[in-house]
Amino acid sequence: MSNRAVEELVTVSRVAIVTGAARGIGAAVAKRLASDGFAVAVVDLDESSCKETVAAIENAGGRAIAVGADVSDGDAVTGAVQRVADELGPPTVLINNAGITRDNLLFKMTDGDWDAVIGVHLRGSFLMSRAVQAHQTQQGWGRIVNLSSTSALGNRGQANYSTAKAGLQGFTKTLAIELGKFGVTVNAIAPGFIETDMTAATAERIGVPFEDFKKAAASQIPVNRTGTPEDIAAVVSFFVREEASFVSGQVIYVAGGPKD
Ligand code: NAP
């Protein structure tokens, strides 16, 4: 790294916000960013649900706060980002990870199923990014990583979710174009099958034990295993580094094989 790059990093606020970080991929990302030297705001619907992630970070010697906010609620987002700026410093890294599924075949999908999924993934990522970019552009440095999915390529029973995850890829590319001149890169990660409560809930919904569900999934994956939250955290860690400053507007499939 050049001396200039090192100097810039020293003066930039190293504060990260990870949404949906009470558990699953978000919790692993929050812990990884803390071990990479960021103070981390652990954001989730319910503040008390963030305590475990915050405690894990603090026990490992890092710095974190728990913030309760619904990312699809404009006032909650404004308040949360302001609180992070006040308590940790200006947020320069944003990981839009909060997510839900409301799976159903199209003919059975309700208006509520559609609106809830689009609201959390798309409106949530939009609101969070708009609030955080004010700090990033002011700092002249920033990183946004959006969680897409292999479902963006189409997945039976997920018209709402696949639409949201494909939408996030367009969102990523447009923000990369708009924010690049401010030193902000924007990328997306599209995970395949990752072992979390989300995939466990899918197994339960279709009535298959999670272990059998994972085994069946692994048999279709070229590297012959399912993914872990740490697999995703490692790629986030790469995107937020200074040395990744020439990588922007990209979607990386983290799926144990090629997916597009
Ligand atoms: P998860 O275990 O279900 O965790 C998601 C977290 O997001 C939960 O803590 C949840 O809170 C929180 N959340 C939901 N709605 C929210 C809202 N409106 N505001 C704030 N937080 C909210 O999911 P995951 O498997 O870790 O997935 C994380 C991300 O990766 C999601 O965007 C998901 O779509 C994506 N992804 C996952 C997989 C996979 O195989 N697991 C694959 C591809 C992409 P509550 O617990 O209170 O609901």
Boltz pocket constraint, residues with backbone or C-beta under 6 A from the ligand:
constraints:
  - pocket:
      binder: B
      contacts: [[A, 19], [A, 20], [A, 21], [A, 22], [A, 23], [A, 24], [A, 25], [A, 26], [A, 43], [A, 44], [A, 45], [A, 46], [A, 49], [A, 69], [A, 70], [A, 71], [A, 72], [A, 96], [A, 97], [A, 98], [A, 99], [A, 100], [A, 120], [A, 124], [A, 147], [A, 148], [A, 149], [A, 150], [A, 190], [A, 191], [A, 192], [A, 193], [A, 194], [A, 195], [A, 196], [A, 197], [A, 198], [A, 199]]
      max_distance: 6.0
